[in-house]
Amino acid sequence: MHNERMVTAIVLVNAERARIPETAAELARVTHVKEVYSVTGDWDIVAVLRLPDYDHLDDVVTGELRRIQGITRTSTMLAFRTYSPDLLDQGFGVGLSEE
């Protein structure tokens, strides 16, 4: 059954430098983790979680993610509104010209 009220969480992850690829691969195998990216900036990895309810958030973040070797720090954000892909494409196109 598809639940329209899924909870989306974005988890920013710092990992031991030598273990970033392995840590990202382990994150991708965690229940409810739908996307994993290695990124530039202050964080090493971003994981996108889709959960059936808020109760699962604690199970995944403080339970499963904290057991993954190589994670040194996390910060979790909850998404409260989703925008359509068409609007997102328009926003990312701002400032780009077609020549």
Rosetta silent file (secondary structure, phi, psi, omega in degrees, C-alpha in Angstrom):
SEQUENCE: MHNERMVTAIVLVNAERARIPETAAELARVTHVKEVYSVTGDWDIVAVLRLPDYDHLDDVVTGELRRIQGITRTSTMLAFRTYSPDLLDQGFGVGLSEE
SCORE:     score description
SCORE:     0.000 S_00000001
   1 L     0.000  132.129 -179.387    0.000    0.000    0.000 S_00000001
   2 L   -86.294  127.663 -178.698    1.374    3.437   -0.985 S_00000001
   3 L  -104.083  114.003 -179.792    1.349    5.948    1.852 S_00000001
   4 L   -67.984  -15.695 -175.724    1.080    9.581    0.702 S_00000001
   5 L  -101.049   30.999  178.456    2.223   10.709    4.147 S_00000001
   6 L   -59.462  146.889  175.995    5.699    9.255    4.023 S_00000001
   7 E   -94.243  130.095  176.440    8.298   11.073    6.108 S_00000001
   8 E  -108.782  127.934  176.989   11.365   12.254    4.186 S_00000001
   9 E  -124.508  141.694  176.437   14.584   12.826    6.104 S_00000001
  10 E  -113.026  121.831 -177.955   17.893   14.103    4.776 S_00000001
  11 E  -111.670  119.516  175.287   20.900   12.919    6.756 S_00000001
  12 E   -89.524  134.394 -172.474   24.217   14.741    6.390 S_00000001
  13 E  -129.510  130.868  165.402   27.146   12.486    7.239 S_00000001
  14 E   -99.584  138.610 -178.260   30.792   13.060    8.065 S_00000001
  15 E  -133.821  159.334  173.774   32.901    9.950    7.596 S_00000001
  16 L   -60.092  131.135 -174.943   36.485    8.900    8.088 S_00000001
  17 H   -51.097  -43.993 -176.086   38.265   10.011    4.893 S_00000001
  18 H   -71.518  -14.087 -175.246   39.680    6.583    4.112 S_00000001
  19 H  -114.540   12.091 -176.474   36.240    4.943    4.477 S_00000001
  20 H   -56.905  -50.101 -179.399   33.931    7.291    2.548 S_00000001
  21 H   -61.275  -42.364  179.988   33.161    4.848   -0.326 S_00000001
  22 H   -66.928  -40.253  179.371   32.607    1.900    2.045 S_00000001
  23 H   -64.343  -43.815  178.292   30.512    4.017    4.408 S_00000001
  24 H   -61.828  -41.675  179.441   28.348    5.283    1.538 S_00000001
  25 H   -64.620  -39.705  177.398   27.851    1.722    0.268 S_00000001
  26 H   -66.440  -40.936  177.707   26.804    0.545    3.745 S_00000001
  27 H   -59.111  -40.927 -177.916   24.391    3.477    4.077 S_00000001
  28 H   -63.115  -21.933 -179.775   22.778    2.543    0.769 S_00000001
  29 L   -90.039   -5.236 -177.788   21.920   -0.896    2.185 S_00000001
  30 L   -74.637  140.153  177.257   20.093    0.455    5.259 S_00000001
  31 L   -54.823  135.792  177.971   16.326   -0.010    5.390 S_00000001
  32 L    76.397   -4.267  173.663   14.446    3.133    4.268 S_00000001
  33 E   -82.905  120.626 -175.194   17.556    4.757    2.740 S_00000001
  34 E  -103.805  -28.778 -179.937   16.534    5.551   -0.839 S_00000001
  35 E  -145.093  144.722  176.655   19.438    7.651   -2.140 S_00000001
  36 E  -137.080  131.967 -179.866   23.063    8.190   -1.100 S_00000001
  37 E  -128.640  140.019  165.145   25.400   10.828   -2.534 S_00000001
  38 E   -88.534  138.928 -171.968   29.032   11.693   -1.938 S_00000001
  39 L  -135.809  165.056  173.849   29.192   15.484   -1.871 S_00000001
  40 L   -92.272  166.626  175.957   31.541   18.454   -1.646 S_00000001
  41 L   105.237 -153.703 -175.218   31.554   20.919    1.216 S_00000001
  42 L   -73.704  -18.237 -179.242   31.403   20.476    4.970 S_00000001
  43 L  -113.532  156.614 -177.804   29.774   17.038    4.743 S_00000001
  44 L   -97.108  -35.475 -172.902   31.022   13.894    3.014 S_00000001
  45 E  -139.917  144.432  171.592   27.794   11.998    2.315 S_00000001
  46 E  -122.492  129.763  177.150   24.094   12.819    2.036 S_00000001
  47 E  -117.644  133.693  177.019   21.490   10.095    2.557 S_00000001
  48 E  -105.959  123.622 -178.955   17.816   10.536    1.693 S_00000001
  49 E  -110.546  142.058  171.749   15.427    8.440    3.774 S_00000001
  50 E  -123.167  117.358 -172.652   11.754    7.736    3.097 S_00000001
  51 E  -121.465  148.378  179.739    9.989    6.428    6.180 S_00000001
  52 L   -68.604  -26.762  179.368    6.405    5.321    6.853 S_00000001
  53 L  -163.997  171.754 -177.240    6.248    7.447   10.029 S_00000001
  54 H   -64.399  -29.998 -179.894    8.341    9.431   12.511 S_00000001
  55 H   -58.637  -34.278  179.924    8.808    6.429   14.816 S_00000001
  56 H   -70.113  -22.971 -178.693   10.988    4.777   12.172 S_00000001
  57 H   -60.027  -47.068  179.121   13.313    7.799   12.090 S_00000001
  58 H   -62.582  -42.505  179.783   14.773    7.010   15.510 S_00000001
  59 H   -59.170  -42.633 -176.231   15.173    3.343   14.609 S_00000001
  60 H   -77.937  -52.287 -172.837   17.110    4.177   11.443 S_00000001
  61 H   -73.239  -53.495 -177.586   19.175    7.217   12.479 S_00000001
  62 H   -83.696  -17.850  178.190   20.057    6.451   16.080 S_00000001
  63 H   -92.646  -76.938 -172.032   19.876    2.713   15.601 S_00000001
  64 H   -70.286  -45.754 -175.567   21.131    1.523   12.228 S_00000001
  65 H   -65.028  -37.068 -177.790   23.167    4.506   11.000 S_00000001
  66 H   -70.884  -13.902  177.558   25.169    4.863   14.187 S_00000001
  67 H   -86.208   -9.778 -176.556   26.322    1.251   13.883 S_00000001
  68 L   -77.482  123.712  179.724   27.995    1.869   10.529 S_00000001
  69 L   -65.365  134.879  176.899   31.753    1.917   10.843 S_00000001
  70 L   107.043  -21.669  177.486   33.318    5.119    9.558 S_00000001
  71 E   -75.699  126.518  179.678   30.528    7.571   10.428 S_00000001
  72 E  -107.948  -21.570 -177.557   31.918   10.267   12.707 S_00000001
  73 E  -164.818  145.532  175.590   29.009   12.736   12.779 S_00000001
  74 E  -135.296  157.329  171.086   25.473   13.163   11.445 S_00000001
  75 E  -141.455  128.735 -174.269   22.900   15.926   11.173 S_00000001
  76 E  -113.105  132.829  175.611   19.310   15.099   10.264 S_00000001
  77 E  -118.240  141.458  175.479   16.791   17.369    8.584 S_00000001
  78 E  -103.238  132.381  176.500   13.107   16.569    8.088 S_00000001
  79 E   -85.163  136.082  178.806   11.412   17.669    4.879 S_00000001
  80 L  -116.970   -6.937  175.982    7.954   19.116    5.373 S_00000001
  81 L  -147.545  140.606  176.613    6.981   20.057    1.825 S_00000001
  82 L  -111.780  135.807  177.290    7.707   18.552   -1.579 S_00000001
  83 L  -105.720  152.452 -176.033    7.736   20.662   -4.712 S_00000001
  84 L   -66.127  148.952  178.567    6.979   19.294   -8.150 S_00000001
  85 H   -56.596  -34.001  179.255    9.913   18.221  -10.329 S_00000001
  86 H   -62.534  -43.427  178.964    8.910   20.817  -12.949 S_00000001
  87 H   -66.746  -38.296  179.129    9.282   23.652  -10.453 S_00000001
  88 H   -64.244  -41.787  178.198   12.613   22.289   -9.246 S_00000001
  89 H   -60.533  -40.011  178.519   13.934   22.158  -12.833 S_00000001
  90 H   -63.773  -42.850 -178.718   12.935   25.803  -13.323 S_00000001
  91 H   -64.627  -40.117 -179.702   14.711   26.830  -10.115 S_00000001
  92 H   -73.924  -17.667  179.890   17.945   25.066  -11.039 S_00000001
  93 L   -85.457   -7.579 -178.549   17.849   26.667  -14.477 S_00000001
  94 L   -62.315  132.222  177.769   17.950   30.208  -13.094 S_00000001
  95 L    88.525   -7.554  177.733   21.031   32.048  -14.273 S_00000001
  96 L   -98.185  132.971  178.530   21.791   29.608  -17.075 S_00000001
  97 L  -110.202  148.186  176.719   21.481   30.869  -20.599 S_00000001
  98 L   -97.381  112.445 -178.720   20.939   28.813  -23.714 S_00000001
  99 L  -114.991    0.000    0.000   23.402   29.954  -26.354 S_00000001
